[in-house]
């Protein structure tokens, strides 16, 4: 599963982090992976106020849920087992 900061904000506004948390909790039960795509130009861009601090909020959600961070290479190797 892939989520992108602009799409999250467009679709969920201020509830973007809560949306990601729900999906991370679901993935923790059924298995899977999540990629969070954050464009560097959006990270702290005052022209896009709804994305200000979103990346940090998403990282906090990941920590709270207890996600494991893996590289794409590791995920491919895990899938081959």
C-alpha positions in Angstrom: 0.0 0.0 0.0 1.3 3.5 -0.9 0.1 6.8 0.5 1.2 10.2 -0.6 1.0 13.3 1.5 -1.0 15.4 -1.0 -3.5 12.7 -1.6 -3.9 12.1 2.2 -4.5 15.8 2.8 -6.8 16.2 -0.2 -9.0 13.3 0.9 -8.8 13.4 4.7 -7.6 16.9 5.6 -6.7 17.2 9.3 -7.7 13.5 9.8 -4.9 12.2 7.5 -2.8 10.8 10.4 -5.8 9.1 11.9 -6.6 7.5 8.5 -3.0 6.2 8.2 -3.2 4.9 11.8 -6.4 2.9 11.0 -4.7 1.3 8.0 -1.5 0.5 9.8 -3.5 -1.3 12.5 -5.4 -3.2 9.9 -2.1 -4.2 8.1 -0.7 -5.3 11.5 -3.5 -7.9 11.7 -3.6 -9.0 8.0 0.0 -8.5 7.0 1.3 -6.2 4.3 3.5 -3.1 3.9 2.9 0.6 3.7 5.0 3.1 1.8 4.6 6.8 2.8 5.6 9.1 -0.1 6.5 12.6 1.0 7.8 15.1 -1.5 10.7 17.2 -0.1 9.1 20.3 -1.5 6.0 19.7 0.5 7.7 18.8 3.8 7.5 22.3 5.4 6.2 24.4 2.6 4.1 27.4 3.7 2.3 27.3 0.3 0.8 24.0 1.4 -0.3 24.6 5.0 -2.2 21.3 5.4 1.0 19.3 4.9 3.0 21.3 7.5 4.1 18.8 10.1 2.3 15.9 8.5 5.4 13.8 8.0 6.3 14.1 11.6 2.8 13.2 12.6 2.9 10.1 10.4 6.2 9.0 12.0 4.7 9.4 15.5 1.8 7.3 14.4 4.2 4.6 13.1 6.0 4.6 16.4 2.8 4.3 18.4 1.5 1.4 16.3 4.9 -0.3 16.6 5.6 -0.6 12.9 8.8 -2.2 11.5 10.7 -0.2 9.0 12.2 -2.3 6.2 13.9 -1.6 2.9 12.2 -2.7 -0.4 15.0 -5.3 -0.8 14.3 -6.9 2.6 10.5 -7.0 1.8 11.3 -8.8 -1.5 13.5 -11.3 0.3 10.8 -11.9 2.9 8.2 -12.5 0.2 10.4 -15.1 -1.4 10.4 -17.3 1.8 
